[in-house]
Amino acid sequence: MTADDRPQTTDDGRRTTDHRRRTTDDRPQTTDDRGSAGCQPVQTANDGSPWSVVRGPGSGVGGQSPDNFLGLPEPYCLLERAGVLVLPLPLEATVTYGRGARCGPAAIICASQQVELYDREFGREVALEYGVHTLPPLSLPNDAAQAVEFIADAAARWAGTGRLLVGLGGEHTVTIGLVRGILRARGGPLTVVQIDAHADLRAEYEGNPYSHACTARRLLEEPGVEQILQLGVRSVCPEEVEFVRAHPDRVRVWYAEGVHAGNWSAELTARLSGRAVYLTIDVDGLDPAVIPTTGTPEPDGLTWREAVDIIRAIAHAASAVVGMDCVELAPVPGLHAAEFAAAKLLYKAMSYAVFSRKGDRCNT
């Protein structure tokens, strides 16, 4: 550690770190028209989103944290050094209730800059060991099927580098493109683990087979997807229930009450053992007390601790976590705790995935 990297003491006695932390007085404030601190309004002809991401080292608000995931400075955010690549995917083409998912990626990135890098479970600032590079957001068409192909092309390119690819949605449809691209780059078989309030197993919804309500069904049609394991589900339709019953070898659902009761760990571990895994986190899988700002909220969701325990178990059981995403956050001004929770959960998931590949384990 160089002198410039050493933790400093602020006037009120709290410790901060020069290379990335802000004191309270230095942090940008939330305003009614911005939502999360530091996210400037987009001014483009075709996008009314209230979020944007200022990219580039040293370009953060007030000259503090750069506006990338976790606010990492150089060299930790450089493409050539990073073990994790974050791909923002602001797609909102088929949402059916609350809107705003297109704003999710930038909101998560902004909130992530307030996440403390030191992880007590690992006993160190793990992001500085593996590095995270935030890619430019993809410009996506409004047609969901076309957007999936755009995403698949990008995912194949970046997954082909061998690094962990992390998608930020956007609606859940983006997962189809991410998985399709990763399969093109590395082949199968692949197990998808889905944290979600909904099964997303409809053949189509409102006439659209690429609706976010059909994501898991489309994934099962991808050559190379062996099985989908779902945790936290609490909203299904008769079609989905019948589909699950008819395909027990390919779909396993742990409804929320089963997760609350702890009846998931042994079977999940057995079904993941030695397999490559893709993890998709729909934020409505968590209880609205943790993440209330999502388009289709459902009560009685996963607690923070249940979500973390599931993600840790996935990373330890799988041969590798080859990709992941976090989707369906629809930020609301003033409720910035939601995007902070999403960012912190994603940081934890990244760390589990990276160090499980290396055979590392946390200290607890």
C-alpha positions as CSV (number, residue, x, y, z in Angstrom):
1,M,0.0,0.0,0.0
2,T,1.4,3.4,-1.0
3,A,1.2,6.5,1.2
4,D,-1.6,7.9,-1.0
5,D,-3.7,4.7,-0.5
6,R,-3.6,4.7,3.3
7,P,-6.8,5.3,5.1
8,Q,-7.1,8.9,6.3
9,T,-8.9,10.3,9.3
10,T,-11.7,12.9,8.7
11,D,-12.3,15.9,11.0
12,D,-15.0,13.9,12.9
13,G,-12.7,11.0,13.5
14,R,-14.1,8.6,10.9
15,R,-11.7,6.8,8.6
16,T,-11.8,7.2,4.8
17,T,-9.6,6.0,2.0
18,D,-8.2,8.6,-0.4
19,H,-8.4,6.4,-3.5
20,R,-12.1,6.0,-3.5
21,R,-14.1,6.9,-0.4
22,R,-15.9,10.2,0.2
23,T,-16.7,11.9,3.5
24,T,-20.3,12.8,4.1
25,D,-19.7,16.4,3.2
26,D,-18.1,15.4,-0.2
27,R,-20.9,13.1,-1.3
28,P,-23.3,14.4,-3.9
29,Q,-26.8,15.0,-2.6
30,T,-30.0,13.5,-3.8
31,T,-32.5,15.9,-5.4
32,D,-36.1,15.4,-6.3
33,D,-35.5,15.3,-10.0
34,R,-32.5,13.1,-10.1
35,G,-33.1,10.2,-7.6
36,S,-29.7,8.8,-6.7
37,A,-26.9,11.1,-6.1
38,G,-24.6,11.9,-9.0
39,C,-26.8,10.7,-11.8
40,Q,-27.3,13.5,-14.3
41,P,-30.3,13.8,-16.6
42,V,-29.9,12.3,-20.1
43,Q,-30.4,14.8,-22.9
44,T,-30.9,12.9,-26.0
45,A,-33.7,12.9,-28.6
46,N,-34.9,9.3,-28.0
47,D,-34.4,8.7,-24.3
48,G,-36.3,10.3,-21.6
49,S,-34.4,8.4,-18.9
50,P,-33.5,10.6,-15.8
51,W,-30.2,8.7,-15.5
52,S,-26.9,8.8,-17.3
53,V,-23.5,7.4,-16.6
54,V,-20.4,9.6,-16.9
55,R,-17.6,7.3,-17.9
56,G,-13.9,7.6,-17.7
57,P,-11.3,7.6,-14.8
58,G,-11.5,10.7,-12.7
59,S,-14.7,11.9,-14.2
60,G,-16.8,11.3,-11.2
61,V,-18.9,13.9,-9.4
62,G,-16.8,16.6,-7.7
63,G,-13.6,14.9,-8.9
64,Q,-14.2,12.1,-6.4
65,S,-15.1,8.5,-7.3
66,P,-15.1,7.8,-11.0
67,D,-18.5,7.0,-12.4
68,N,-18.0,3.3,-12.9
69,F,-19.3,0.3,-10.9
70,L,-17.9,0.7,-7.4
71,G,-16.2,4.0,-8.3
72,L,-12.9,2.3,-8.8
73,P,-9.9,4.4,-9.8
74,E,-7.1,3.3,-12.2
75,P,-5.6,0.8,-12.4
76,Y,-8.5,-1.3,-10.8
77,C,-11.1,-0.2,-13.4
78,L,-9.0,-0.6,-16.5
79,L,-10.2,-3.1,-19.1
80,E,-6.8,-4.9,-19.4
81,R,-6.6,-5.5,-15.7
82,A,-10.2,-6.3,-14.8
83,G,-11.4,-9.8,-14.0
84,V,-15.0,-8.6,-14.1
85,L,-16.8,-6.8,-16.9
86,V,-20.0,-4.9,-16.1
87,L,-22.3,-4.4,-19.1
88,P,-25.3,-1.9,-18.7
89,L,-28.4,-3.0,-20.6
90,P,-31.1,-0.3,-20.3
91,L,-33.9,-2.3,-22.0
92,E,-37.5,-1.5,-21.3
93,A,-39.6,-3.0,-24.1
94,T,-42.2,-5.3,-22.6
95,V,-42.8,-4.2,-19.0
96,T,-46.4,-4.7,-17.9
97,Y,-46.9,-2.8,-14.6
98,G,-44.5,-0.3,-13.1
99,R,-42.1,1.3,-15.5
100,G,-38.5,2.6,-15.0
101,A,-36.4,-0.5,-15.6
102,R,-34.4,1.3,-18.3
103,C,-33.1,3.5,-15.5
104,G,-31.9,0.6,-13.4
105,P,-28.3,0.2,-14.7
106,A,-27.3,3.8,-14.1
107,A,-28.9,3.9,-10.7
108,I,-27.1,0.7,-9.6
109,I,-23.8,2.1,-10.9
110,C,-24.3,5.4,-9.0
111,A,-25.3,3.6,-5.8
112,S,-22.4,1.2,-6.1
113,Q,-20.0,4.2,-5.6
114,Q,-21.2,4.4,-2.0
115,V,-20.6,0.7,-1.3
116,E,-17.7,0.1,1.0
117,L,-15.0,-2.0,-0.7
118,Y,-13.9,-3.8,2.4
119,D,-15.9,-7.0,2.8
120,R,-15.8,-8.4,6.4
121,E,-16.5,-11.9,5.1
122,F,-13.4,-11.9,3.1
123,G,-11.4,-9.6,5.4
124,R,-10.1,-7.3,2.6
125,E,-11.1,-5.0,-0.2
126,V,-11.7,-7.7,-2.7
127,A,-12.6,-5.6,-5.7
128,L,-9.0,-4.2,-5.7
129,E,-7.7,-7.7,-6.2
130,Y,-9.8,-8.8,-9.2
131,G,-10.7,-5.4,-10.8
132,V,-14.0,-4.3,-12.4
133,H,-14.3,-2.6,-15.7
134,T,-17.6,-0.9,-16.6
135,L,-18.4,-1.1,-20.3
136,P,-20.4,1.5,-22.2
137,P,-24.2,0.9,-22.1
138,L,-25.5,-0.9,-25.1
139,S,-27.8,1.2,-27.4
140,L,-30.8,-1.2,-27.8
141,P,-33.8,-1.3,-30.2
142,N,-37.2,-1.2,-28.6
143,D,-38.1,-4.6,-30.2
144,A,-37.4,-7.2,-27.6
145,A,-36.3,-10.0,-30.0
146,Q,-33.9,-7.7,-31.8
147,A,-32.6,-6.4,-28.5
148,V,-31.8,-10.0,-27.5
149,E,-29.7,-10.5,-30.5
150,F,-27.8,-7.2,-29.9
151,I,-27.1,-8.3,-26.4
152,A,-26.1,-11.8,-27.5
153,D,-23.5,-10.4,-29.9
154,A,-22.0,-8.2,-27.2
155,A,-22.1,-11.0,-24.6
156,A,-20.3,-13.4,-26.9
157,R,-17.6,-10.9,-27.5
158,W,-16.9,-10.1,-23.9
159,A,-17.5,-13.6,-22.5
160,G,-15.0,-14.8,-25.0
161,T,-12.3,-13.0,-23.0
162,G,-12.7,-15.5,-20.2
163,R,-13.6,-12.9,-17.6
164,L,-16.8,-12.8,-15.5
165,L,-19.5,-10.9,-17.4
166,V,-22.1,-9.1,-15.3
167,G,-25.2,-7.6,-17.0
168,L,-27.2,-4.8,-15.5
169,G,-30.8,-4.6,-16.6
170,G,-33.2,-3.3,-17.6
171,E,-36.0,-5.8,-17.9
172,H,-35.5,-9.5,-17.4
173,T,-35.5,-10.2,-21.2
174,V,-31.9,-9.1,-21.3
175,T,-31.0,-12.4,-19.6
176,I,-31.9,-14.3,-22.8
177,G,-29.3,-12.4,-24.8
178,L,-26.7,-12.7,-22.1
179,V,-27.0,-16.5,-21.8
180,R,-27.2,-16.9,-25.6
181,G,-24.0,-15.0,-26.0
182,I,-22.1,-16.8,-23.2
183,L,-23.1,-20.1,-24.8
184,R,-21.8,-19.0,-28.1
185,A,-18.5,-18.1,-26.5
186,R,-17.9,-21.1,-24.2
187,G,-20.5,-23.7,-25.2
188,G,-22.7,-25.7,-22.8
189,P,-24.0,-27.3,-20.8
190,L,-25.1,-24.5,-18.5
191,T,-27.3,-24.4,-15.5
192,V,-29.3,-21.2,-14.9
193,V,-30.1,-20.2,-11.3
194,Q,-32.9,-17.6,-11.0
195,I,-33.7,-15.6,-8.0
196,D,-37.2,-14.2,-8.7
197,A,-40.7,-13.6,-7.5
198,H,-42.0,-14.9,-10.8
199,A,-41.4,-18.1,-12.7
200,D,-41.3,-16.4,-16.1
201,L,-42.2,-19.6,-17.8
202,R,-45.1,-18.5,-20.0
203,A,-45.0,-19.5,-23.7
204,E,-45.9,-15.9,-24.5
205,Y,-47.4,-12.9,-22.8
206,E,-49.6,-10.3,-24.5
207,G,-48.7,-11.9,-27.8
208,N,-44.9,-11.5,-27.3
209,P,-42.7,-14.6,-26.7
210,Y,-39.9,-12.3,-25.7
211,S,-41.8,-10.6,-22.9
212,H,-40.0,-10.4,-19.6
213,A,-42.7,-12.9,-18.3
214,C,-41.3,-15.5,-20.7
215,T,-37.6,-15.3,-19.9
216,A,-37.1,-18.7,-18.3
217,R,-39.2,-20.4,-21.0
218,R,-37.0,-18.9,-23.7
219,L,-33.8,-19.9,-21.8
220,L,-34.9,-23.5,-21.8
221,E,-35.1,-23.4,-25.6
222,E,-31.4,-22.4,-25.8
223,P,-29.2,-25.3,-26.9
224,G,-26.8,-25.8,-24.0
225,V,-29.1,-24.8,-21.1
226,E,-29.4,-28.0,-19.1
227,Q,-31.7,-26.8,-16.3
228,I,-33.2,-23.8,-14.5
229,L,-33.3,-23.7,-10.8
230,Q,-35.6,-21.0,-9.3
231,L,-35.7,-19.7,-5.8
232,G,-38.1,-17.2,-4.1
233,V,-41.0,-17.6,-6.5
234,R,-44.4,-16.6,-5.2
235,S,-46.4,-15.7,-8.2
236,V,-47.3,-18.2,-11.0
237,C,-50.1,-18.9,-13.5
238,P,-51.6,-22.4,-14.2
239,E,-49.6,-22.7,-17.4
240,E,-46.4,-22.3,-15.5
241,V,-47.4,-24.7,-12.7
242,E,-48.2,-27.4,-15.3
243,F,-44.9,-26.8,-17.2
244,V,-42.9,-27.2,-14.0
245,R,-44.7,-30.5,-13.2
246,A,-44.2,-31.8,-16.7
247,H,-40.4,-31.0,-16.7
248,P,-39.0,-31.9,-13.3
249,D,-35.6,-32.8,-14.8
250,R,-35.2,-29.3,-16.3
251,V,-37.0,-27.0,-13.9
252,R,-37.0,-26.9,-10.1
253,V,-38.8,-24.3,-8.2
254,W,-38.3,-23.5,-4.6
255,Y,-41.2,-21.3,-3.6
256,A,-40.6,-18.5,-1.1
257,E,-42.1,-20.5,1.8
258,G,-39.7,-23.4,1.0
259,V,-36.7,-21.0,1.1
260,H,-37.9,-19.5,4.4
261,A,-38.1,-23.0,5.8
262,G,-34.5,-23.7,4.7
263,N,-35.6,-26.6,2.4
264,W,-33.3,-25.8,-0.5
265,S,-29.7,-26.2,0.3
266,A,-29.0,-29.9,0.0
267,E,-30.9,-30.4,-3.3
268,L,-29.5,-27.1,-4.8
269,T,-26.0,-28.1,-4.0
270,A,-26.5,-31.6,-5.5
271,R,-28.0,-30.2,-8.7
272,L,-25.2,-27.7,-9.1
273,S,-22.2,-29.9,-8.2
274,G,-19.5,-29.7,-10.9
275,R,-21.7,-27.7,-13.3
276,A,-21.1,-24.3,-14.9
277,V,-23.7,-21.8,-13.7
278,Y,-25.3,-18.5,-14.9
279,L,-26.9,-16.5,-12.1
280,T,-29.8,-14.2,-12.8
281,I,-31.1,-11.9,-10.0
282,D,-34.4,-10.3,-10.5
283,V,-34.6,-7.8,-7.7
284,D,-38.3,-8.6,-7.1
285,G,-37.1,-12.0,-5.7
286,L,-36.1,-10.1,-2.6
287,D,-38.8,-8.8,-0.2
288,P,-40.0,-5.2,-0.9
289,A,-38.7,-4.3,2.5
290,V,-35.2,-4.8,1.0
291,I,-35.9,-3.6,-2.6
292,P,-39.2,-1.9,-3.1
293,T,-38.5,-0.2,-6.4
294,T,-39.3,-2.8,-9.0
295,G,-42.0,-3.0,-11.7
296,T,-43.8,-6.1,-10.4
297,P,-43.3,-6.3,-6.6
298,E,-44.6,-9.2,-4.6
299,P,-44.8,-9.6,-0.7
300,D,-43.0,-12.3,1.3
301,G,-39.8,-12.2,-0.6
302,L,-36.3,-13.4,0.3
303,T,-34.5,-11.6,3.1
304,W,-31.1,-10.1,2.5
305,R,-29.5,-13.0,4.4
306,E,-31.4,-15.6,2.5
307,A,-30.3,-14.1,-0.8
308,V,-26.6,-13.9,0.3
309,D,-26.7,-17.5,1.6
310,I,-28.1,-18.8,-1.7
311,I,-25.5,-16.9,-3.8
312,R,-22.7,-18.2,-1.6
313,A,-24.0,-21.8,-1.9
314,I,-24.2,-21.4,-5.7
315,A,-20.6,-20.3,-6.0
316,H,-19.3,-23.0,-3.7
317,A,-21.2,-25.8,-5.4
318,A,-20.7,-24.9,-9.0
319,S,-17.6,-25.7,-11.0
320,A,-17.7,-22.0,-12.1
321,V,-20.1,-19.1,-12.2
322,V,-19.6,-18.0,-15.8
323,G,-21.9,-15.0,-15.8
324,M,-24.6,-13.1,-13.9
325,D,-27.1,-10.3,-14.1
326,C,-29.2,-8.1,-11.9
327,V,-32.5,-6.9,-13.5
328,E,-35.8,-5.2,-13.0
329,L,-34.7,-2.4,-10.7
330,A,-37.0,0.6,-11.4
331,P,-35.5,3.4,-9.3
332,V,-37.7,5.9,-7.6
333,P,-36.3,9.3,-6.4
334,G,-35.8,9.3,-2.7
335,L,-35.8,5.5,-2.3
336,H,-32.1,5.1,-3.0
337,A,-31.7,2.3,-0.4
338,A,-33.1,-0.1,-3.1
339,E,-30.4,0.5,-5.7
340,F,-27.8,0.5,-2.9
341,A,-29.0,-2.9,-1.8
342,A,-28.9,-4.2,-5.4
343,A,-25.3,-2.8,-5.9
344,K,-24.1,-4.3,-2.6
345,L,-25.6,-7.7,-3.4
346,L,-24.1,-7.7,-6.8
347,Y,-20.6,-6.9,-5.4
348,K,-21.0,-9.8,-3.0
349,A,-22.1,-12.1,-5.9
350,M,-19.1,-11.0,-8.0
351,S,-16.7,-11.7,-5.2
352,Y,-18.1,-15.2,-4.5
353,A,-18.0,-16.0,-8.2
354,V,-14.4,-14.8,-8.8
355,F,-12.9,-16.4,-5.7
356,S,-14.7,-19.7,-6.2
357,R,-13.1,-19.9,-9.6
358,K,-9.7,-19.5,-7.9
359,G,-10.5,-22.0,-5.1
360,D,-10.3,-19.1,-2.6
361,R,-12.7,-19.0,0.3
362,C,-13.8,-16.3,2.7
363,N,-12.5,-16.1,6.2
364,T,-15.7,-16.9,7.9
